[in-house]
């Protein structure tokens, strides 16, 4: 896209992992059997999204694509907990949709001002002081910190505008926006002048104003991605009202009705819901009108479809006041700007993931994310820690699955590189 406007970006975000719990024992002169006093690991930092009204594009995400929060610190002796990792706040423009990259599901709509926790930091592991019991007074193991959440997400900017200007390139949308608001879009007499949407606040009267967006010119085939295509059609998704600008001057030999119907078809193909939004038709360039019959034919055509038509000349400031008043009247009875509800359902924690069991060359190979996380908590050099691991496998039904699959006493079991001989 040959523009400095960036309205879609894919980034990878990762929260910090929790710190590991400590294995430590209280040692003090003249104090016998001081006992375990390993502290807990600190929580990992989270990834937080925050709206920043000083940002208007996703340009900041063009070159930096990976964001990671700080890991939590490990626990220490003396029951000292590790330091919590620092959270990372990522600022985005208002109106940014956050989608899960793989499924396209909406995770958050950053239209309000509330921060959104995109990735939770991992919980710190317990120190060995938590595992002391009357029968296990010297636990030589602790829990590892849990990994933080991570996501690949797509940020998609949908402008928060009440009114969207649609129409073919060079019909006068940029000129109209510059006349009715303080926006200063680039204006010239050639096609595709507008390469990115411009926003302007339109003041109608005391206490009445609305935001208008000049959407880049749509061409036939835009709904299939031709021209600027979907890159900019998405910006009209939130608009409550469309002003359809049509060049009725005949100066370029175009037929107003044909142009009007072509744009409506593109809107319908892109989104039937969008095509059903209320429209006002602005017949522009009436100051250089060559054939009044073409204007009347357009009026009959659009009014027959239920759309009002307003004659304007944006360049001559003719009819523009009447147009914004009519738009304000329509907006006063229309529902507020759409806010997208989250569709994303968080996946089950990795600890609940499935186990894969294969029998190869006499070895039973057990693999899975759940198992890796479990084994991260085990000190295999310590007898009690190994017994705890054995109980965890038995309670999770791993041994029962192996027996159902036909494992025999003395068979070798391999779990993430750790091998042992199976005994019932």
Secondary structure, 3 states (H helix, E strand, C coil): CCCCCCCEEEEEEECCCCCCCCCCECCECCECCCCECCCCCCCCCCEEEEECCCCCCCHHHCCCCEEECCCCCCCECCCECCCCCCCEEEEECCCEEEEECCCCCEEEEECCCCCEEEECCCCCCCCHHHHCCCCCCCCCCCCCCCCCCEEEEEEEECCCCCEEEECCCCCCHHHHHHHHCCCCCCCCCCCCCCCCCEEEEEEEECCEEEEEEECCCCCCCHHHCCCCCHHHHHHHCCCCEEEEEEECCCCCCCCHHHHHHHHHHHHHHHCHHHHCCEEEEEEECHHHCCCHHHHHHHHHHHHHCCCEEEECECCCCECHHHHHHHHHHHHCCCCCCCCCCCCCCCCCCHHHCCCEEEEECCEEEEECHHHHHHHCCCCCCCHHHHHHHHHHHHHCCHHHHHHHCCCCCCCEEEECCEEEECCC
